[in-house]
Amino acid sequence: MDTCKLDECGKPVHCKGLCPMHYQRQRLTGTTNPRPRLTDSERFWANTRREGNCIVWIGGRHPLGYGYFGAQGIRYRAHRWAWEEAKGPIPDGAVIHHMCSNKPCVNVEHLECTSQAANVAEALEVRKVHKGNLEMLGCASSLYVSTLPELVPTPPREETTYGEAR
């Protein structure tokens, strides 16, 4: 039985003196050499695009909008990986806050390392979330939420009757 013409392969020939893997590689890329592997950093930045001042993650995303990235067998939130790549490890108990309020943004100039309490307080301050929603979603412990100021109630919406012509 003939074997692949590449010295170190030893697999049975499929076509033109090559095993199936090397034949497909030759057919698709023009060479039997494997593609060079990208570094984690190269793979990360290949999954981004510039939108205005933000650098937006276009890879996989969590339903809440945060990007996800896998490196060395670990799944990271993309903004946290970008922070650690640029500025080093995130201290225990700290969170990475998006100053631009754009969850898929991985521009380290738009990120800051802060405490969970400060992050929740800022979210309430700019009315991105309601205090009750934080407790319901489990995004903040009752310790943080109980120390935050109450929101000024928003006026009720105008009553709308559906199906009536105006």
KEDOZA-464663 format. One record per atom (N, C-alpha, C): residue number from 1; atom name; x, z, y. Coordinates in Angstrom, 1 decimal, m for minus. Each point is the difference from the previous one (the first is absolute). Example, Ala and Ser with C-alpha at 12.3 -4.5 7.8 and 13.67 -1.06 7.14 Angstrom:
2
 num atomo     xx     zz     yy
   1     N   13.2    7.8   m5.7
   1    CA   m0.9    0.0    1.2
   1     C    0.9    0.0    1.2
   2     N   m0.4   m0.7    1.1
   2    CA    0.9    0.0    1.1
   2     C   m0.8    0.8    1.1
//
This chain:
166
 num atomo     xx     zz     yy
   1     N    0.8    0.0   m1.2
   1    CA   m0.8    0.0    1.2
   1     C    0.9    0.0    1.2
   2     N   m0.3   m0.9    1.0
   2    CA    0.8   m0.1    1.2
   2     C   m0.4    1.2    0.9
   3     N    1.0    0.4    0.8
   3    CA   m0.2    1.1    1.0
   3     C    0.2   m0.6    1.4
   4     N   m0.4    0.8    0.9
   4    CA    0.1   m0.4    1.5
   4     C    1.4   m0.3    0.3
   5     N    0.2   m1.1    0.8
   5    CA    1.4   m0.4    0.3
   5     C    0.7    0.9    0.9
   6     N   m0.7    0.9    0.6
   6    CA    0.7    1.0    0.8
   6     C    0.7    1.0   m0.9
   7     N    1.3    0.3    0.3
   7    CA    0.8    0.8   m0.9
   7     C   m0.6    1.3   m0.4
   8     N   m0.4    0.8    0.9
   8    CA   m0.5    1.4   m0.3
   8     C   m1.4    0.1   m0.4
   9     N   m0.8   m1.1   m0.1
   9    CA   m1.4    0.1   m0.3
   9     C   m0.3    0.2   m1.5
  10     N    0.3   m1.0   m0.8
  10    CA   m0.2    0.2   m1.4
  10     C   m1.4   m0.1   m0.5
  11     N   m1.0   m0.3    0.9
  11    CA   m1.4   m0.2   m0.4
  11     C   m0.2   m1.4   m0.6
  12     N   m1.0   m0.2   m0.8
  12    CA   m0.3   m1.4   m0.5
  12     C   m0.3   m1.0    1.1
  13     N    0.4   m1.2   m0.3
  13    CA   m0.2   m1.1    1.0
  13     C   m1.5   m0.4    0.1
  14     N   m0.4   m0.2    1.2
  14    CA   m1.4   m0.5    0.2
  14     C    0.0   m1.4    0.4
  15     N    0.8   m0.4    1.0
  15    CA    0.0   m1.4    0.5
  15     C    1.3   m0.2    0.7
  16     N    0.6   m1.2   m0.2
  16    CA    1.2   m0.4    0.8
  16     C    1.1    1.0   m0.2
  17     N    0.1    0.6   m1.2
  17    CA    1.1    0.9   m0.3
  17     C   m0.1    1.4    0.6
  18     N   m1.2    0.3    0.6
  18    CA   m0.1    1.3    0.6
  18     C   m1.2    0.8   m0.7
  19     N    0.1    1.3    0.1
  19    CA   m1.1    0.9   m0.5
  19     C   m1.1   m0.2    1.0
  20     N   m1.2    0.5   m0.3
  20    CA   m1.2   m0.1    0.9
  20     C    0.3    0.6    1.4
  21     N    0.6    1.2    0.1
  21    CA    0.3    0.6    1.3
  21     C    0.9   m0.9    0.8
  22     N    1.1   m0.4   m0.5
  22    CA    1.0   m0.8    0.7
  22     C   m0.6   m1.4    0.3
  23     N   m0.8   m0.6   m0.9
  23    CA   m0.6   m1.3    0.3
  23     C   m0.9    0.1    1.2
  24     N   m0.9    1.1    0.0
  24    CA   m0.9    0.1    1.1
  24     C    0.7    0.3    1.3
  25     N    1.0    0.8    0.0
  25    CA    0.8    0.3    1.2
  25     C    0.7   m1.3    0.5
  26     N    0.5   m0.8   m0.9
  26    CA    0.7   m1.3    0.4
  26     C   m1.1   m0.9    0.6
  27     N   m1.1   m0.1   m0.6
  27    CA   m1.1   m0.9    0.4
  27     C   m0.5    0.4    1.4
  28     N   m0.2    1.3    0.2
  28    CA   m0.6    0.5    1.3
  28     C    1.0    0.1    1.1
  29     N    1.2    0.4   m0.3
  29    CA    0.9    0.3    1.1
  29     C    1.2   m0.9    0.1
  30     N    0.2   m0.8   m1.1
  30    CA    1.1   m1.0    0.0
  30     C    1.3    0.7   m0.5
  31     N    0.0    1.2   m0.4
  31    CA    1.2    0.7   m0.5
  31     C   m0.4    1.0   m1.1
  32     N    0.9    0.3   m0.8
  32    CA   m0.4    1.0   m1.1
  32     C    0.4    1.4    0.5
  33     N    0.6    0.1    1.2
  33    CA    0.4    1.4    0.5
  33     C   m1.2    0.7    0.5
  34     N   m0.1    1.3   m0.2
  34    CA   m1.2    0.7    0.5
  34     C    0.1    0.1    1.5
  35     N   m1.2    0.2    0.6
  35    CA    0.0    0.2    1.5
  35     C    0.6    1.3    0.4
  36     N    0.7    0.0    1.1
  36    CA    0.6    1.3    0.4
  36     C   m1.0    1.0    0.3
  37     N    0.2    1.2   m0.4
  37    CA   m1.0    1.1    0.3
  37     C    0.1    0.4    1.4
  38     N   m1.1    0.3    0.6
  38    CA   m0.1    0.5    1.4
  38     C    0.2    1.5    0.0
  39     N    0.6    0.5    1.0
  39    CA    0.1    1.4    0.2
  39     C   m1.4    0.6    0.3
  40     N   m0.1    1.3   m0.1
  40    CA   m1.3    0.6    0.4
  40     C   m0.3   m0.3    1.4
  41     N    1.0    0.1    0.9
  41    CA   m0.3   m0.2    1.4
  41     C   m0.4   m1.5    0.2
  42     N    0.6   m0.9   m0.6
  42    CA   m0.3   m1.4    0.1
  42     C   m1.5   m0.3   m0.4
  43     N   m0.3    0.6   m1.2
  43    CA   m1.4   m0.1   m0.5
  43     C   m1.0    0.6    1.0
  44     N    0.4    1.2    0.5
  44    CA   m0.9    0.7    1.0
  44     C   m0.3   m0.9    1.2
  45     N    1.0   m0.4    0.6
  45    CA   m0.2   m0.8    1.3
  45     C   m0.6   m1.4   m0.3
  46     N    0.1   m0.5   m1.2
  46    CA   m0.7   m1.3   m0.3
  46     C   m1.5    0.2   m0.1
  47     N   m0.4    1.3    0.0
  47    CA   m1.5    0.2   m0.1
  47     C   m0.5    0.5    1.4
  48     N    0.6   m0.4    1.1
  48    CA   m0.4    0.4    1.3
  48     C   m0.2   m1.3    0.9
  49     N   m0.7    0.2    1.1
  49    CA   m0.1   m1.0    1.0
  49     C   m0.2    0.6    1.3
  50     N    0.5   m0.6    1.1
  50    CA   m0.2    0.5    1.3
  50     C   m1.3   m0.3    0.6
  51     N   m0.8    1.0    0.5
  51    CA   m1.2   m0.2    0.7
  51     C    0.0    0.7    1.3
  52     N    0.3   m0.7    1.1
  52    CA    0.2    0.7    1.2
  52     C    1.3    0.8    0.0
  53     N   m0.1    1.3    0.3
  53    CA    1.1    0.9   m0.1
  53     C    0.2    0.7   m1.3
  54     N   m1.0   m0.1   m0.9
  54    CA    0.0    0.6   m1.3
  54     C    0.6   m0.9   m1.0
  55     N    0.6    0.6   m1.0
  55    CA    0.5   m0.7   m1.2
  55     C   m0.9    0.4   m1.1
  56     N   m0.9   m0.9   m0.4
  56    CA   m1.1    0.4   m0.9
  56     C    0.3   m0.3   m1.5
  57     N   m0.3    0.9   m0.8
  57    CA    0.2   m0.1   m1.5
  57     C   m1.1   m1.0   m0.5
  58     N    0.4   m1.0   m0.7
  58    CA   m0.9   m1.0   m0.6
  58     C    0.0    0.1   m1.5
  59     N    0.7    0.9   m0.6
  59    CA    0.0    0.2   m1.4
  59     C   m1.2    0.8   m0.4
  60     N    0.1    0.6   m1.2
  60    CA   m1.2    0.8   m0.5
  60     C   m0.4    1.1    1.0
  61     N   m1.3    0.3    0.0
  61    CA   m0.5    1.1    0.9
  61     C   m0.9    0.9   m0.7
  62     N   m0.1    1.2    0.5
  62    CA   m0.9    1.0   m0.4
  62     C   m1.3   m0.3    0.7
  63     N   m1.2    0.4   m0.6
  63    CA   m1.3   m0.2    0.7
  63     C    0.0    0.6    1.4
  64     N    0.7    1.0    0.3
  64    CA    0.0    0.6    1.3
  64     C    0.9   m0.8    1.0
  65     N    0.7   m1.1   m0.5
  65    CA    0.7   m0.8    0.9
  65     C    1.6    0.1    0.0
  66     N    0.5    1.1   m0.6
  66    CA    1.4    0.2   m0.1
  66     C    0.6   m1.0   m1.0
  67     N    1.2   m0.5    0.3
  67    CA    0.7   m0.8   m1.0
  67     C    0.7    0.7   m1.1
  68     N    0.2   m0.6   m1.1
  68    CA    0.7    0.6   m1.2
  68     C    1.2   m0.9   m0.3
  69     N    1.1    0.6   m0.4
  69    CA    1.2   m0.7   m0.4
  69     C    0.6    0.7   m1.2
  70     N    0.5   m0.7   m1.0
  70    CA    0.7    0.6   m1.1
  70     C    1.4   m0.3    0.0
  71     N    0.8    1.1   m0.2
  71    CA    1.5   m0.2    0.0
  71     C    0.5    1.1   m1.0
  72     N    1.0   m0.4   m0.8
  72    CA    0.6    0.9   m1.0
  72     C   m1.0    0.7   m0.9
  73     N   m1.1   m0.7   m0.3
  73    CA   m1.0    0.6   m0.8
  73     C   m0.9    1.0    0.7
  74     N    0.1    0.1    1.3
  74    CA   m0.9    1.0    0.7
  74     C   m0.9   m0.8    1.0
  75     N   m1.2    0.4    0.1
  75    CA   m0.9   m0.6    0.9
  75     C   m0.1    0.7    1.4
  76     N    0.4   m0.6    1.0
  76    CA    0.1    0.6    1.4
  76     C   m1.2   m0.6    0.9
  77     N   m0.4    0.8    0.9
  77    CA   m0.8   m0.6    1.1
  77     C    1.1   m0.7    0.9
  78     N   m0.4   m1.2    0.4
  78    CA    0.9   m0.9    0.6
  78     C    0.6    0.6    1.3
  79     N   m0.8    0.6    0.8
  79    CA    0.6    0.6    1.3
  79     C    0.9    1.1   m0.3
  80     N   m0.2    0.8   m1.1
  80    CA    1.0    1.1   m0.3
  80     C    1.3   m0.6   m0.5
  81     N   m0.1   m1.1   m0.8
  81    CA    1.2   m0.7   m0.5
  81     C    0.8   m0.5    1.1
  82     N   m0.7   m0.7    1.0
  82    CA    0.7   m0.5    1.2
  82     C    0.7    1.1    0.8
  83     N   m0.7    1.1    0.1
  83    CA    0.6    1.2    0.8
  83     C    1.3    0.4   m0.8
  84     N   m0.1    0.3   m1.3
  84    CA    1.1    0.5   m0.7
  84     C    1.2   m1.0   m0.1
  85     N   m0.3   m1.3    0.0
  85    CA    1.0   m1.0    0.0
  85     C    0.8    0.0    1.3
  86     N   m0.8    0.2    1.1
  86    CA    0.6   m0.1    1.4
  86     C    0.6    1.4    0.4
  87     N   m0.7    1.1   m0.3
  87    CA    0.4    1.2    0.7
  87     C    0.3    1.1   m1.0
  88     N   m0.1   m0.2   m1.3
  88    CA    0.4    1.0   m1.0
  88     C   m1.2    0.7   m0.5
  89     N    0.2    1.1   m0.9
  89    CA   m1.1    0.6   m0.6
  89     C   m1.0    0.7    0.9
  90     N   m1.2    0.1   m0.4
  90    CA   m1.1    0.7    0.7
  90     C    0.1    1.4   m0.4
  91     N    0.1    1.0    1.0
  91    CA    0.0    1.4   m0.3
  91     C   m1.2    0.4   m0.8
  92     N    0.1    1.0   m0.9
  92    CA   m1.1    0.6   m0.7
  92     C   m1.1    0.5    1.0
  93     N   m1.2   m0.4   m0.3
  93    CA   m1.1    0.5    0.8
  93     C   m0.3   m0.9    1.2
  94     N    0.9   m1.0    0.2
  94    CA   m0.2   m0.9    1.2
  94     C   m0.8   m1.3   m0.5
  95     N   m0.7   m0.6    1.0
  95    CA   m0.7   m1.2   m0.2
  95     C    0.5   m1.1    0.9
  96     N   m0.2   m1.2   m0.3
  96    CA    0.4   m1.1    0.9
  96     C   m1.3   m0.5    0.8
  97     N    0.1    0.1    1.3
  97    CA   m1.2   m0.3    0.8
  97     C    0.2   m1.4    0.6
  98     N   m1.1   m0.8    0.0
  98    CA    0.0   m1.3    0.6
  98     C   m0.4    0.1    1.5
  99     N    0.9   m0.1    0.9
  99    CA   m0.3    0.2    1.4
  99     C   m0.9   m1.2    0.5
 100     N    0.1   m1.1   m0.7
 100    CA   m0.8   m1.2    0.4
 100     C   m1.4    0.0   m0.6
 101     N   m0.3    1.0   m0.9
 101    CA   m1.2    0.1   m0.7
 101     C   m0.3   m1.2   m0.9
 102     N    1.0   m0.8   m0.4
 102    CA   m0.2   m1.1   m0.9
 102     C    0.6    0.4   m1.4
 103     N   m0.9    0.3   m0.9
 103    CA    0.5    0.6   m1.3
 103     C    0.9   m0.9   m0.8
 104     N   m0.1   m1.3    0.0
 104    CA    1.0   m0.8   m0.7
 104     C    1.3   m0.3    0.8
 105     N    0.1    0.5    1.2
 105    CA    1.2   m0.2    0.8
 105     C    1.2    0.8   m0.7
 106     N    1.2   m0.7   m0.1
 106    CA    1.2    0.6   m0.6
 106     C    1.1   m0.1    1.0
 107     N   m0.3   m0.2    1.3
 107    CA    1.0   m0.1    1.1
 107     C    0.5    1.5    0.2
 108     N    1.2    0.3   m0.3
 108    CA    0.5    1.4    0.2
 108     C   m0.1    0.5    1.5
 109     N    0.0   m1.0    0.9
 109    CA   m0.2    0.4    1.4
 109     C   m1.4    0.5    0.3
 110     N   m0.9   m0.3   m0.9
 110    CA   m1.4    0.4    0.2
 110     C   m0.3    1.2   m0.9
 111     N    1.0    0.6   m0.7
 111    CA   m0.3    1.1   m0.9
 111     C    0.8    1.2    0.6
 112     N   m0.6    1.2   m0.3
 112    CA    0.7    1.3    0.3
 112     C   m0.2    1.0   m1.1
 113     N    0.9    0.8   m0.2
 113    CA   m0.1    1.1   m1.0
 113     C   m0.6    1.2    0.7
 114     N   m1.1    0.5   m0.5
 114    CA   m0.7    1.1    0.6
 114     C   m0.6    0.9   m1.1
 115     N   m0.6    1.1    0.5
 115    CA   m0.7    0.9   m1.0
 115     C   m1.4   m0.5   m0.3
 116     N   m0.6    0.4   m1.1
 116    CA   m1.3   m0.4   m0.3
 116     C   m1.0    0.5    1.1
 117     N    0.2    1.2    0.5
 117    CA   m0.9    0.5    1.0
 117     C    0.0   m0.8    1.3
 118     N    1.2   m0.4    0.4
 118    CA    0.1   m0.9    1.2
 118     C   m0.6   m1.3   m0.2
 119     N    0.1   m0.6   m1.2
 119    CA   m0.5   m1.3   m0.4
 119     C   m1.5    0.1    0.1
 120     N   m0.6    1.0   m0.6
 120    CA   m1.5    0.2    0.0
 120     C   m0.5    0.2    1.4
 121     N    0.7    0.8    0.8
 121    CA   m0.5    0.3    1.3
 121     C    0.0   m1.3    0.9
 122     N    1.1   m0.8   m0.2
 122    CA    0.0   m1.3    0.7
 122     C   m1.1   m0.9   m0.4
 123     N   m0.3    0.0   m1.3
 123    CA   m1.1   m0.9   m0.5
 123     C   m1.3    0.5    0.6
 124     N   m0.3    1.3    0.1
 124    CA   m1.2    0.5    0.6
 124     C    0.0   m0.3    1.5
 125     N    1.1    0.1    0.7
 125    CA    0.1   m0.1    1.4
 125     C   m0.4   m1.4    0.4
 126     N    0.5   m1.0   m0.7
 126    CA   m0.4   m1.4    0.4
 126     C   m1.2   m0.5   m0.7
 127     N   m0.7    0.9   m0.7
 127    CA   m1.3   m0.2   m0.6
 127     C    0.1   m1.1   m1.1
 128     N    1.1    0.0   m0.7
 128    CA    0.1   m0.9   m1.2
 128     C   m0.8    0.5   m1.2
 129     N   m0.1    1.3    0.0
 129    CA   m0.8    0.6   m1.1
 129     C   m0.8    1.2    0.5
 130     N   m1.0    0.4   m0.7
 130    CA   m0.8    1.2    0.3
 130     C    0.5    1.1   m0.8
 131     N    0.0    1.2    0.5
 131    CA    0.5    1.2   m0.7
 131     C   m0.7    0.2   m1.4
 132     N   m1.3   m0.2   m0.1
 132    CA   m0.7    0.1   m1.3
 132     C    0.5   m1.0   m1.0
 133     N    0.4   m1.2    0.5
 133    CA    0.5   m1.0   m1.0
 133     C    1.4    0.4   m0.6
 134     N    0.8    0.7    0.8
 134    CA    1.3    0.4   m0.5
 134     C   m0.2    1.0   m1.2
 135     N   m1.0    0.9    0.2
 135    CA   m0.2    1.0   m1.0
 135     C   m0.6   m0.7   m1.3
 136     N   m1.0   m0.9    0.3
 136    CA   m0.6   m0.7   m1.1
 136     C    0.9   m0.8   m0.8
 137     N    1.0   m0.7    0.6
 137    CA    0.9   m0.9   m0.7
 137     C    1.2    0.7   m0.5
 138     N    0.1    1.3    0.3
 138    CA    1.1    0.8   m0.5
 138     C    1.3   m0.4    0.7
 139     N   m0.1   m0.6    1.2
 139    CA    1.2   m0.5    0.7
 139     C    0.7    1.2    0.7
 140     N   m0.7    1.1    0.2
 140    CA    0.7    1.1    0.7
 140     C   m0.6    1.3   m0.6
 141     N    0.9    0.9   m0.1
 141    CA   m0.4    1.3   m0.6
 141     C   m0.9    0.7    1.0
 142     N   m0.8    1.0   m0.5
 142    CA   m0.9    0.7    0.9
 142     C    0.8    0.8    1.0
 143     N    1.3    0.4   m0.3
 143    CA    0.8    0.7    0.9
 143     C    0.3   m0.8    1.2
 144     N    0.4   m1.3   m0.1
 144    CA    0.2   m0.9    1.1
 144     C   m1.3   m0.3    0.8
 145     N   m1.0   m0.3   m0.7
 145    CA   m1.3   m0.4    0.6
 145     C   m0.6    1.2    0.8
 146     N    0.1    1.2   m0.5
 146    CA   m0.6    1.2    0.7
 146     C    0.7    0.3    1.3
 147     N    1.3   m0.5    0.2
 147    CA    0.7    0.3    1.2
 147     C   m0.2   m1.1    1.0
 148     N   m0.7   m1.1   m0.3
 148    CA   m0.1   m1.1    0.9
 148     C   m1.2    0.2    0.9
 149     N    0.0   m0.5    1.2
 149    CA   m1.2    0.1    0.9
 149     C   m1.1   m0.8   m0.5
 150     N   m1.2    0.5    0.4
 150    CA   m1.2   m0.8   m0.4
 150     C   m0.1   m1.2    0.9
 151     N   m0.6   m1.1   m0.6
 151    CA   m0.2   m1.2    0.8
 151     C   m1.2    0.1    0.9
 152     N    0.1   m0.7    1.1
 152    CA   m1.2    0.0    0.9
 152     C   m1.0   m1.0   m0.7
 153     N   m1.2    0.5   m0.2
 153    CA   m0.9   m0.9   m0.7
 153     C   m0.3   m1.3    0.7
 154     N   m0.1   m1.0   m0.8
 154    CA   m0.3   m1.4    0.6
 154     C   m1.5   m0.1    0.2
 155     N   m0.4   m0.7    1.0
 155    CA   m1.5   m0.1    0.2
 155     C   m0.6   m0.8   m1.1
 156     N   m1.3    0.4   m0.4
 156    CA   m0.6   m0.7   m1.1
 156     C   m0.2   m1.5    0.3
 157     N    0.0   m0.8   m1.0
 157    CA   m0.3   m1.4    0.2
 157     C   m1.4   m0.3    0.3
 158     N   m0.2   m1.1    0.7
 158    CA   m1.4   m0.3    0.4
 158     C   m0.8   m0.4   m1.2
 159     N   m1.2    0.5   m0.1
 159    CA   m0.9   m0.3   m1.1
 159     C   m0.2   m1.5   m0.1
 160     N    0.1   m0.6   m1.2
 160    CA   m0.3   m1.4   m0.2
 160     C   m1.0   m0.2   m1.1
 161     N   m1.0   m0.7    0.3
 161    CA   m1.0   m0.3   m1.0
 161     C    0.2   m1.4   m0.5
 162     N    0.3   m0.1   m1.3
 162    CA    0.3   m1.3   m0.6
 162     C   m1.2   m0.8   m0.3
 163     N    0.1   m1.3    0.2
 163    CA   m1.1   m0.9   m0.4
 163     C   m0.9   m0.3    1.2
 164     N    0.2    0.6    1.1
 164    CA   m0.9   m0.3    1.2
 164     C    0.8   m1.0    0.9
 165     N   m0.8   m0.9    0.5
 165    CA    0.6   m1.0    1.0
 165     C    0.2    0.6    1.3
 166     N    1.0   m0.3    0.7
 166    CA    0.3    0.6    1.4
 166     C   m0.4   m1.0    1.0
//
